[in-house]
Amino acid sequence: MELSKEDKRIYTMAEEKPAKAVLKMGLPITAGMIIMVLYNLVDTYFIGLMHDDYQLAAVNLAYPIMMVMIAISNMVGTGAASYIARSMGAGDMNEANRTVTAGYVLTFLGSILIAALGLIFLDPIVTLLGAKENTFAPTRSYAMVLFIGSFFTMGNYTFGQLLRSEGSVRYSIVGMVVGTVVNMILDPIFIFGLDLEITGAAIATILGNVVGTVISVLFYVRKKTLLKLDPKGIIPSKKVLKEIFWVGIPATLETLLTSAAYVVNNNLAVAYGELVVAAMGVSQKLLSFGTYIYQGFAAGMQPLMGYNYGSKNIDRMLKLMRAGLVVTTTIEVCAMCIYGLFAPWLIGIFTETSEVISIGTTVMRASMFILPFVGAIASSRATFQAMGKPQYAFTITLVRQLFLYIPLLLTFNHFFGFYGLIWAQPVTEVIMMIASVTLLYRTLVNLKKSVLS
């Protein structure tokens, strides 16, 4: 007998062969995330066509603002998704429905706070980001539009996570795909047609997010999802808030620490010239194709792990963990080889300045070595979040960013200059991959023993 859509989603999480389940959940999310990278790459490409490397640098300098918005979205999306998956695994669909609704409410409130603070303290924020004389004005223009449209940027990200938490992976990427296409179409119109330059790029990005957010909401409104928006969740219960924030706050701190490391990196890079910032920005955005592969698979692992944790199927969690490591590592090694071979050509798509191409190639060929290791780290964090054990996920990030990467960044930069700056992260990821996988494996083995006893 053919399974219904609902049964197929449950079957994938509960019974599908581990490698197939990882691919089925991870590939669509990865594809969607890679498409979302185009939001920034499309802006970077069209701004590059203006042959103004200072505006190119400004897009990179303003990127941490997007990361802060994603951090708040991540708090709501990750926290809610974890509790939704565990509630579904335990058979409590009403609690899952109320959690979805709470996710919508908290996203709206968080976006209002971000927009208000961002616009009030706009100039100090732009200075903090590392903008100097030639990059201050374009960075400010780009940042201002991002703050105004914060709800749609955050909604597009969070609502996709809520859809994935119930196994509706395909639905979760539709908004991202359509929003990106809208951004691609509007970018040249606003940047060149209306002569708005970098401000036009920001407006096009926000309008793309508007479309993505509306599409995600419509899936719930039209009842295409397993879960539904429950009016009883508009004022979230203490338990729902506790579960969302218990997992979500550490997830937010992870993203904020990553953003802080990004700002430290940019401020150190400025010392080598603003063209270096532009080159590093293009390289990092291109490399984000590779990083979104592991993030996509980690996001796909989260509902799988959360559901099976809720149903106390630890054996399946161990099998999923092994399958996830094999799949992500294999794909990332292939991606690393592509970056190494085609680095100059890839950088050259976005700029004709030989110095920017040369520096960007050097940065990319150093940074690509993080790819075989970061997938294991991301999957470990996502699994701890899915299990409702955010303290372990946060510990991984705290050690990785605050106690390893930032100190290594400062130390390597001091002793080895620019090359130390770009090699600090690969060294960090090798150490953290070993530590995070060991911690996760031991946790699952101990959990299996406690369930059997």
TAZINOR-V887696 format. One record per backbone hydrogen bond with DSSP energy under -1.0 kcal/mol. NH is the residue of the N-H (numbers start at 1). CO is the residue of the C=O. If there is no record, write none. Layout:
nh-><NH & NH>
co-><CO & CO>
//
This chain:
nh-><8 & 9 & 10 & 11 & 12 & 13 & 14 & 15 & 16 & 21 & 22 & 23 & 24 & 25 & 26 & 27 & 30 & 31 & 32 & 33 & 34 & 35 & 36 & 37 & 39 & 41 & 42 & 43 & 44 & 45 & 46 & 47 & 48 & 49 & 50 & 51 & 56 & 57 & 58 & 59 & 60 & 61 & 62 & 65 & 67 & 68 & 69 & 70 & 71 & 72 & 73 & 74 & 75 & 76 & 77 & 78 & 79 & 80 & 81 & 82 & 83 & 84 & 85 & 86 & 87 & 88 & 89 & 90 & 91 & 92 & 93 & 96 & 97 & 98 & 99 & 100 & 101 & 102 & 103 & 104 & 105 & 106 & 107 & 108 & 109 & 110 & 111 & 112 & 113 & 114 & 115 & 116 & 117 & 118 & 119 & 120 & 121 & 125 & 126 & 127 & 128 & 129 & 130 & 131 & 136 & 139 & 140 & 141 & 142 & 143 & 144 & 145 & 146 & 147 & 148 & 149 & 150 & 153 & 154 & 155 & 156 & 157 & 158 & 159 & 161 & 162 & 163 & 164 & 165 & 167 & 168 & 169 & 172 & 177 & 178 & 179 & 180 & 181 & 182 & 183 & 184 & 185 & 186 & 187 & 190 & 191 & 192 & 193 & 194 & 196 & 197 & 199 & 201 & 202 & 203 & 204 & 205 & 206 & 207 & 208 & 209 & 210 & 211 & 212 & 213 & 214 & 215 & 216 & 217 & 218 & 219 & 221 & 222 & 223 & 224 & 233 & 234 & 241 & 242 & 243 & 244 & 245 & 246 & 247 & 248 & 249 & 251 & 252 & 253 & 254 & 255 & 256 & 257 & 258 & 259 & 260 & 261 & 262 & 263 & 264 & 265 & 266 & 267 & 268 & 269 & 270 & 272 & 273 & 277 & 278 & 279 & 280 & 281 & 282 & 283 & 284 & 285 & 286 & 287 & 288 & 289 & 291 & 292 & 294 & 295 & 296 & 297 & 298 & 299 & 300 & 301 & 302 & 305 & 306 & 307 & 308 & 309 & 310 & 311 & 312 & 313 & 314 & 317 & 318 & 319 & 320 & 321 & 322 & 323 & 324 & 325 & 326 & 327 & 328 & 329 & 330 & 331 & 332 & 333 & 334 & 335 & 336 & 337 & 338 & 339 & 340 & 341 & 342 & 346 & 347 & 348 & 350 & 357 & 358 & 359 & 360 & 361 & 362 & 363 & 364 & 365 & 367 & 368 & 369 & 370 & 371 & 373 & 374 & 377 & 378 & 379 & 380 & 381 & 382 & 383 & 384 & 385 & 386 & 387 & 388 & 389 & 392 & 393 & 394 & 395 & 396 & 397 & 398 & 399 & 400 & 401 & 402 & 403 & 405 & 406 & 408 & 409 & 410 & 411 & 412 & 413 & 414 & 415 & 416 & 417 & 421 & 422 & 423 & 427 & 428 & 429 & 430 & 431 & 432 & 433 & 434 & 435 & 436 & 437 & 438 & 439 & 440 & 441 & 442 & 443 & 444 & 445 & 446 & 447 & 448 & 449 & 450 & 451 & 452 & 453>
co-><4 & 5 & 6 & 7 & 8 & 9 & 10 & 11 & 11 & 17 & 18 & 19 & 20 & 21 & 22 & 23 & 26 & 27 & 28 & 29 & 30 & 31 & 32 & 33 & 36 & 37 & 38 & 39 & 40 & 41 & 42 & 43 & 44 & 45 & 47 & 48 & 52 & 53 & 54 & 55 & 56 & 57 & 58 & 62 & 63 & 64 & 65 & 66 & 67 & 68 & 69 & 70 & 71 & 72 & 73 & 74 & 75 & 76 & 77 & 78 & 79 & 80 & 81 & 82 & 83 & 84 & 85 & 86 & 88 & 87 & 91 & 92 & 93 & 94 & 95 & 96 & 97 & 98 & 99 & 100 & 101 & 102 & 103 & 104 & 105 & 106 & 107 & 108 & 109 & 110 & 111 & 112 & 113 & 114 & 115 & 116 & 117 & 121 & 122 & 123 & 124 & 125 & 127 & 126 & 132 & 135 & 136 & 137 & 138 & 139 & 140 & 141 & 142 & 143 & 144 & 145 & 147 & 149 & 150 & 151 & 152 & 153 & 154 & 155 & 157 & 158 & 159 & 160 & 161 & 164 & 163 & 167 & 168 & 173 & 174 & 175 & 176 & 177 & 178 & 179 & 180 & 181 & 182 & 183 & 186 & 187 & 188 & 188 & 189 & 190 & 191 & 196 & 197 & 198 & 199 & 200 & 201 & 202 & 203 & 204 & 205 & 206 & 207 & 208 & 209 & 210 & 211 & 212 & 213 & 214 & 215 & 217 & 218 & 220 & 219 & 230 & 231 & 237 & 238 & 239 & 240 & 241 & 242 & 243 & 244 & 245 & 247 & 248 & 249 & 250 & 251 & 252 & 253 & 254 & 255 & 256 & 257 & 258 & 259 & 260 & 261 & 262 & 263 & 264 & 265 & 266 & 269 & 270 & 273 & 274 & 275 & 276 & 277 & 278 & 279 & 280 & 281 & 282 & 283 & 284 & 286 & 287 & 288 & 290 & 291 & 292 & 293 & 294 & 295 & 296 & 297 & 298 & 301 & 302 & 303 & 304 & 305 & 306 & 307 & 309 & 308 & 312 & 313 & 314 & 315 & 316 & 317 & 318 & 319 & 320 & 321 & 322 & 323 & 324 & 325 & 326 & 327 & 328 & 329 & 330 & 331 & 332 & 333 & 334 & 335 & 336 & 337 & 338 & 342 & 343 & 344 & 347 & 353 & 354 & 355 & 356 & 357 & 358 & 359 & 360 & 361 & 363 & 364 & 366 & 367 & 368 & 370 & 370 & 373 & 374 & 375 & 376 & 377 & 378 & 379 & 380 & 381 & 382 & 383 & 385 & 384 & 389 & 389 & 390 & 391 & 392 & 393 & 394 & 395 & 396 & 397 & 398 & 398 & 400 & 401 & 404 & 405 & 406 & 407 & 408 & 409 & 410 & 411 & 412 & 413 & 417 & 418 & 419 & 423 & 424 & 425 & 426 & 427 & 428 & 429 & 430 & 431 & 432 & 433 & 434 & 435 & 436 & 437 & 438 & 439 & 440 & 441 & 442 & 443 & 444 & 445 & 446 & 447 & 448 & 449>
//
